[in-house]
Amino acid sequence: MLSVALRARLRLRVRGREGFIDTSAMVNTGFETETPQLLLPLKLVSVLGLWPPPLEAQLLEFGTTGGHGSNERFLTSLGYS
């Protein structure tokens, strides 16, 4: 079966701040989560003004088939459309 990456256009804004950034995201990666999640590259997080992480961010550690990793989790910082 042929698998095709599906991308969607997103408009991201940081809550409590002016402006937004238009970007795209892959929406059919094959991974499932209990809650909606959006993984952003560090450069985009920096442009949004969320790096270094705000105090409300959580550091999550996880295991994958490729080894252990960690990511910052921003619970309420972003809005999208």
PyMOL commands that set and color helices and strands:
alter all, ss='L'
color gray80, all
select helices_A, chain A and resi 42-47
alter helices_A, ss='H'
color red, helices_A
select strands_A, chain A and resi 7-14+21-26+58-64+67-73+78-80
alter strands_A, ss='S'
color yellow, strands_A
deselect
rebuild
show_as cartoon
